[in-house]
Amino acid sequence: MNILIIGGTRFVGRHITGALRAAGHRVTHFNRGLTAPPQGRGRSIPHNDNEVETIHGDRKSDLARSGDRRWDAVIDTSGYTPDIVQRSARYFANLTDRYLFISTISVYDESRTSGPDEDAPLHVLPPGADSSEFNVEYYGALKALCENAVRSTYRHRATILRPGLVAGPYDPTDRFTYWPVRVYAGGNVLAPVSPNEPLQYIDARDLAKFAVHTIERADSGTYNCVTQAGSLHFGDLLETCRRAARSNASVIWADAKFLEEKRVNPWSDLPLWIPDGDPHRGIMSADSSRALVAGLHPRSLSETVRDTLAWARSAGKHFGALTAGLTPERENELLTEYRVPQD
């Protein structure tokens, strides 16, 4: 098959490219060229003029640079506002058999649903909000509108994937990466509330393989792409990190009241954690059964942790130099103030 990927090769696009190439498909990238081609130690995808073609351009204005070539599928990994997505969807409508859009689990309106399946209510952009301007506050609502733009153009030829937090090697956000790197550093590790806190994510490599699988099978529809709801908890994550890192780290579970009083931010200071009562907590219990039946195969937590830690170490990442999570100084300050409850 001949596949066009709209977007970069930094993370999700990188792994989708690798999965497509491993399956024997031809790949062309359309992007602005802001991310250097993968190279050096740990390279996971082939990238040279004979294997992966790149067309440089801005999807806002330069789609014509791809010419009138036909594609078996177009994969859109970088659509964030509906006007831009609609432009590309319409441009390729007669040039491709299928359009696969990478959306997000954050499209769900958590105030109206819990443990959402694909038919649960979605966020709606507030009246007066500009749908052509990306705003992180309206991230879910904008992505939902992007999905609509794809469906209205492709109907039965549209495939929508809604991943949760994406984990694995080459993650530029460091959200999942924070935990194996932090545990590897050892000492007392501040963790949120309880080992029983819910946990959901998707390994980028499993998302990529499922994307290829749906294209090869010409699967239409919408899929939540996350690990099975209720199958994993924070205790599993941190114990797996301890084993992978062969670490002597001790986990200190700080209670919710303390974390709130100290203004420890869920998701950013303590990645993957959404506290009980938070309207967004439902995205940690999304129903992925439709995708699992259709061929999504999440790998083990231990494999994701092991590979993420190995990549992070080879990339020179260390506790205190990550884009997510607590700094060593802030964590030490919180640990000093927190009194571990006595039996």
C-alpha positions as CSV (number, residue, x, y, z in Angstrom):
1,M,0.0,0.0,0.0
2,N,1.0,3.6,-0.6
3,I,0.4,5.7,2.5
4,L,0.7,9.5,3.1
5,I,1.3,10.7,6.7
6,I,0.4,14.3,7.5
7,G,2.6,15.3,10.4
8,G,6.1,14.9,11.8
9,T,8.2,12.0,12.8
10,R,9.0,13.0,16.4
11,F,6.8,10.4,18.2
12,V,3.5,9.0,17.1
13,G,4.3,9.6,13.4
14,R,7.7,8.0,13.9
15,H,6.2,4.8,15.3
16,I,3.4,4.7,12.6
17,T,6.1,5.0,10.0
18,G,8.0,2.2,11.5
19,A,4.9,0.0,11.7
20,L,4.0,0.7,8.1
21,R,7.5,0.0,6.8
22,A,7.7,-3.2,8.8
23,A,4.5,-4.3,7.1
24,G,6.0,-3.6,3.7
25,H,4.1,-0.5,2.8
26,R,5.4,2.6,1.1
27,V,5.4,5.8,3.2
28,T,5.5,9.5,2.3
29,H,5.6,12.2,4.9
30,F,4.0,15.7,4.4
31,N,5.3,18.1,7.0
32,R,7.1,21.3,7.6
33,G,10.4,19.6,8.2
34,L,10.8,21.0,11.7
35,T,11.8,17.6,13.1
36,A,15.1,16.2,11.9
37,P,14.9,12.7,10.3
38,P,15.4,9.9,12.9
39,Q,19.1,9.1,13.2
40,G,21.7,7.8,15.6
41,R,21.5,5.3,18.4
42,G,18.1,3.6,18.9
43,R,16.8,4.5,15.4
44,S,13.5,2.6,15.0
45,I,12.5,3.5,11.5
46,P,14.4,3.6,8.2
47,H,14.6,7.1,6.7
48,N,16.4,7.8,3.5
49,D,15.5,8.9,0.0
50,N,14.9,5.3,-1.2
51,E,12.6,4.3,1.7
52,V,10.6,7.2,3.1
53,E,9.8,10.2,0.9
54,T,9.2,13.6,2.5
55,I,7.2,16.5,1.0
56,H,7.9,19.7,2.9
57,G,5.1,22.1,3.2
58,D,2.6,23.7,5.6
59,R,-0.7,21.9,5.5
60,K,-2.5,25.2,5.8
61,S,-1.4,26.3,2.4
62,D,0.9,23.8,0.6
63,L,-1.1,20.6,0.1
64,A,-0.9,21.1,-3.6
65,R,2.8,20.2,-3.3
66,S,1.7,16.6,-3.0
67,G,0.2,16.9,-6.5
68,D,-2.6,14.7,-7.8
69,R,-1.0,11.4,-6.7
70,R,-3.3,8.7,-5.3
71,W,-2.9,7.2,-1.9
72,D,-4.4,4.0,-0.4
73,A,-4.7,5.9,2.8
74,V,-3.9,9.2,4.4
75,I,-3.0,9.3,8.1
76,D,-3.5,12.6,9.9
77,T,-1.4,12.8,13.1
78,S,-1.3,16.6,13.4
79,G,-4.8,18.1,13.1
80,Y,-5.9,20.4,16.0
81,T,-8.4,22.8,14.5
82,P,-11.4,21.8,12.3
83,D,-10.7,24.3,9.5
84,I,-7.2,22.9,8.9
85,V,-8.4,19.3,9.1
86,Q,-11.3,20.0,6.8
87,R,-9.0,21.5,4.2
88,S,-6.8,18.4,4.1
89,A,-9.8,16.0,4.2
90,R,-11.4,17.7,1.2
91,Y,-8.2,18.0,-0.7
92,F,-7.5,14.3,-0.6
93,A,-11.2,13.2,-0.8
94,N,-10.8,12.0,-4.4
95,L,-7.2,11.0,-4.0
96,T,-7.4,8.4,-1.3
97,D,-9.5,5.4,-0.3
98,R,-9.3,6.1,3.5
99,Y,-8.6,8.9,5.9
100,L,-7.4,7.9,9.4
101,F,-7.4,10.7,12.0
102,I,-5.5,10.5,15.3
103,S,-7.9,12.2,17.8
104,T,-7.8,11.9,21.6
105,I,-9.6,10.3,24.5
106,S,-10.0,13.9,25.7
107,V,-13.0,14.5,23.4
108,Y,-15.4,13.1,26.0
109,D,-17.4,15.4,28.1
110,E,-16.6,13.9,31.5
111,S,-19.4,15.9,33.2
112,R,-21.9,13.8,31.3
113,T,-20.2,10.4,31.2
114,S,-18.0,8.1,33.2
115,G,-15.9,5.3,31.7
116,P,-16.8,6.5,28.2
117,D,-17.3,4.2,25.2
118,E,-17.1,5.6,21.7
119,D,-20.8,6.7,21.8
120,A,-20.5,8.8,24.9
121,P,-21.2,12.6,24.9
122,L,-18.4,14.8,23.5
123,H,-17.2,18.2,24.5
124,V,-18.9,21.1,22.7
125,L,-17.1,24.3,21.9
126,P,-18.6,27.2,23.9
127,P,-20.6,29.8,22.0
128,G,-18.3,32.6,20.8
129,A,-15.1,30.5,20.9
130,D,-13.0,30.6,17.8
131,S,-12.7,27.1,16.3
132,S,-9.8,28.2,14.1
133,E,-7.5,29.1,17.0
134,F,-6.0,26.3,19.1
135,N,-6.7,26.7,22.8
136,V,-5.6,24.1,25.2
137,E,-8.7,24.7,27.3
138,Y,-10.8,23.6,24.4
139,Y,-8.5,20.8,23.2
140,G,-11.2,18.1,23.4
141,A,-13.9,20.1,21.8
142,L,-11.6,21.1,18.9
143,K,-10.6,17.6,18.3
144,A,-14.3,16.5,18.3
145,L,-14.9,19.1,15.6
146,C,-11.9,17.8,13.7
147,E,-13.4,14.3,13.8
148,N,-16.7,15.7,12.4
149,A,-14.8,17.3,9.5
150,V,-13.3,13.9,8.6
151,R,-16.5,12.0,8.9
152,S,-18.6,14.5,6.9
153,T,-16.1,14.2,4.0
154,Y,-15.3,10.4,4.1
155,R,-18.3,8.8,5.9
156,H,-17.6,5.0,5.7
157,R,-14.1,5.7,4.5
158,A,-13.1,7.4,7.8
159,T,-11.3,5.9,10.7
160,I,-10.9,7.7,14.0
161,L,-8.5,6.6,16.7
162,R,-8.8,8.2,20.2
163,P,-5.7,7.4,22.1
164,G,-5.2,8.1,25.8
165,L,-1.9,9.3,27.2
166,V,0.7,8.0,24.7
167,A,3.7,6.3,26.2
168,G,6.9,4.8,25.0
169,P,10.3,5.6,23.5
170,Y,10.8,9.0,21.9
171,D,7.9,10.7,23.9
172,P,8.7,14.4,23.9
173,T,6.3,15.2,26.7
174,D,8.1,13.0,29.4
175,R,4.7,12.4,31.1
176,F,5.0,8.6,31.2
177,T,8.8,8.8,31.1
178,Y,8.9,10.7,34.4
179,W,8.0,7.7,36.4
180,P,10.6,5.1,35.3
181,V,13.3,7.9,35.3
182,R,12.3,9.1,38.7
183,V,12.3,5.6,40.2
184,Y,15.6,4.9,38.6
185,A,17.1,7.8,40.5
186,G,16.2,6.1,43.8
187,G,15.4,7.5,47.2
188,N,11.9,8.4,48.4
189,V,9.5,8.9,45.5
190,L,6.4,11.1,46.1
191,A,3.4,9.4,44.6
192,P,-0.3,10.2,44.5
193,V,-2.7,9.0,47.2
194,S,-2.8,5.2,46.8
195,P,-1.5,2.2,44.8
196,N,-5.1,1.7,43.7
197,E,-5.3,4.9,41.7
198,P,-6.5,4.1,38.2
199,L,-4.1,4.1,35.3
200,Q,-4.7,4.1,31.5
201,Y,-2.4,4.8,28.6
202,I,-1.4,3.4,25.3
203,D,2.1,2.5,24.1
204,A,2.8,4.5,20.9
205,R,4.0,1.3,19.2
206,D,0.7,-0.5,19.9
207,L,-1.2,2.6,18.6
208,A,0.9,2.5,15.5
209,K,0.3,-1.2,14.8
210,F,-3.4,-0.8,15.3
211,A,-3.5,2.1,12.9
212,V,-1.8,-0.1,10.3
213,H,-4.2,-2.9,11.1
214,T,-7.3,-0.8,10.6
215,I,-6.0,0.5,7.2
216,E,-5.1,-3.0,6.0
217,R,-8.6,-4.2,6.9
218,A,-10.3,-1.1,5.7
219,D,-11.9,-0.7,9.1
220,S,-14.2,2.2,9.5
221,G,-15.5,3.7,12.7
222,T,-14.1,5.1,15.9
223,Y,-11.9,3.4,18.5
224,N,-10.8,4.2,22.0
225,C,-7.1,3.2,22.1
226,V,-6.1,2.6,25.7
227,T,-5.2,-0.3,27.9
228,Q,-8.2,-2.2,29.3
229,A,-10.1,-0.2,31.9
230,G,-9.4,-1.4,35.5
231,S,-6.5,-3.6,34.4
232,L,-3.7,-1.4,35.8
233,H,-3.2,0.9,38.8
234,F,-0.5,3.3,40.0
235,G,1.0,0.6,42.3
236,D,1.5,-1.6,39.3
237,L,3.3,1.2,37.5
238,L,5.7,2.1,40.3
239,E,6.5,-1.5,41.2
240,T,7.2,-2.3,37.5
241,C,9.5,0.8,37.4
242,R,11.3,-0.5,40.5
243,R,11.9,-3.9,38.9
244,A,13.0,-2.5,35.5
245,A,15.4,0.0,37.1
246,R,16.6,-2.4,39.8
247,S,16.0,0.5,42.1
248,N,15.9,0.7,45.9
249,A,13.4,3.6,45.7
250,S,10.7,3.8,48.4
251,V,7.3,5.1,47.4
252,I,5.6,7.6,49.6
253,W,1.9,7.8,48.9
254,A,0.8,11.3,49.8
255,D,-2.9,11.9,50.6
256,A,-5.1,14.0,48.4
257,K,-5.6,16.7,51.0
258,F,-1.9,17.3,51.4
259,L,-1.4,17.4,47.6
260,E,-4.2,19.9,47.2
261,E,-3.0,22.1,50.0
262,K,0.5,22.2,48.6
263,R,-0.9,22.9,45.1
264,V,0.6,19.9,43.5
265,N,-0.8,19.8,40.0
266,P,-2.4,16.6,38.8
267,W,-1.1,15.4,35.4
268,S,1.7,17.9,35.2
269,D,3.5,17.7,38.6
270,L,2.4,14.0,39.1
271,P,1.9,12.8,35.5
272,L,-0.9,10.2,34.8
273,W,-2.7,11.1,38.0
274,I,-6.2,12.6,38.0
275,P,-7.7,12.9,41.5
276,D,-11.0,11.5,42.6
277,G,-13.7,14.2,42.0
278,D,-11.9,15.8,39.2
279,P,-14.2,16.0,36.1
280,H,-11.4,14.6,33.9
281,R,-10.9,11.4,35.9
282,G,-13.2,9.5,33.6
283,I,-10.5,9.4,30.9
284,M,-8.6,6.9,33.2
285,S,-11.4,4.4,32.8
286,A,-12.4,4.6,29.1
287,D,-13.9,1.6,27.5
288,S,-11.5,0.2,24.9
289,S,-13.3,-3.1,24.3
290,R,-14.3,-2.2,20.7
291,A,-10.6,-1.6,19.8
292,L,-9.5,-4.7,21.7
293,V,-12.0,-6.9,19.7
294,A,-10.9,-5.2,16.5
295,G,-7.2,-6.0,17.0
296,L,-5.6,-3.6,19.4
297,H,-3.0,-5.5,21.4
298,P,-1.5,-3.5,24.3
299,R,1.9,-4.9,25.2
300,S,2.8,-5.5,28.9
301,L,3.4,-2.6,31.2
302,S,6.8,-4.1,31.9
303,E,7.8,-3.9,28.3
304,T,6.7,-0.3,28.0
305,V,8.5,0.7,31.2
306,R,11.7,-1.2,30.3
307,D,11.9,0.2,26.8
308,T,11.0,3.7,27.9
309,L,13.7,3.7,30.5
310,A,16.3,2.3,28.2
311,W,15.5,5.0,25.6
312,A,15.5,7.7,28.3
313,R,18.9,6.7,29.5
314,S,20.4,6.5,26.0
315,A,18.9,10.0,25.4
316,G,20.6,11.4,28.5
317,K,17.3,12.1,30.3
318,H,17.5,12.2,34.1
319,F,15.5,13.3,37.1
320,G,15.5,17.1,37.2
321,A,15.8,17.5,33.5
322,L,12.4,16.4,32.2
323,T,9.6,18.4,30.7
324,A,7.0,16.9,33.1
325,G,6.9,16.0,36.8
326,L,8.3,17.4,39.9
327,T,11.8,18.8,40.2
328,P,14.1,17.2,42.8
329,E,14.0,20.4,44.8
330,R,10.2,20.6,44.8
331,E,9.8,16.9,45.6
332,N,12.3,17.1,48.5
333,E,10.4,20.0,49.9
334,L,7.1,18.1,49.7
335,L,8.5,15.0,51.2
336,T,10.0,17.0,54.1
337,E,6.7,18.5,54.9
338,Y,4.7,15.3,54.5
339,R,4.3,13.1,57.5
340,V,3.8,9.4,56.6
341,P,0.7,8.2,58.5
342,Q,1.7,5.8,61.3
343,D,-0.1,2.5,62.0
